């Protein structure tokens, strides 16, 4: 079911010291997007792909307020440049 969601397009990735990269998205996220851990596939603008575990969260960003974010542990923001696509593959326990 989760893999049927449209990919999310990265607008910005920032470093969270000691944790990894926090990724923010363009537009509104799907209403059925679950919070928690999920296996995701990242496709960068140049076509490189990799899979990783992401932590999907609602967070506050100033502006615009509460937004969807993903924490990608142990990754640097440069690995997820703006324009990258993130496809949710499945939920993790």
C-alpha positions, 0 to 999 in steps of 0.5 A, spaced: 500 500 500 505 505 501 509 503 495 503 506 491 504 513 494 507 518 489 514 520 490 516 526 494 520 531 491 526 534 496 526 541 497 531 542 502 536 537 506 539 540 512 544 536 517 542 534 524 548 534 528 549 526 530 543 524 527 544 525 519 540 529 514 533 532 515 529 532 509 523 537 507 519 536 501 515 541 496 508 541 496 503 538 501 505 531 503 499 525 501 494 525 507 495 517 508 503 518 509 504 514 516 509 517 521 514 512 524 520 508 520 519 506 513 524 503 508 525 508 502 528 509 495 532 515 494 533 517 487 537 523 486 537 528 480 542 525 476 539 518 477 543 515 482 539 510 487 539 507 494 535 505 499 535 506 506 531 507 513 527 513 514 524 516 520 518 520 518 515 526 522 511 532 523 516 537 525 516 545 526 519 549 521 519 557 521 516 559 516 511 555 514 509 552 521 508 544 521 511 540 515 513 533 514 520 531 514 524 525 514 530 524 518 535 519 514 540 517 519 548 517 518 547 521 511 550 527 509 545 533 506 549 532 500 547 525 498 540 528 498 540 534 493 534 538 492 530 535 486 531 528 489 525 523 489 523 519 495 519 513 494 516 510 500 517 502 499 514 499 506 513 501 513 518 498 518 517 495 525 
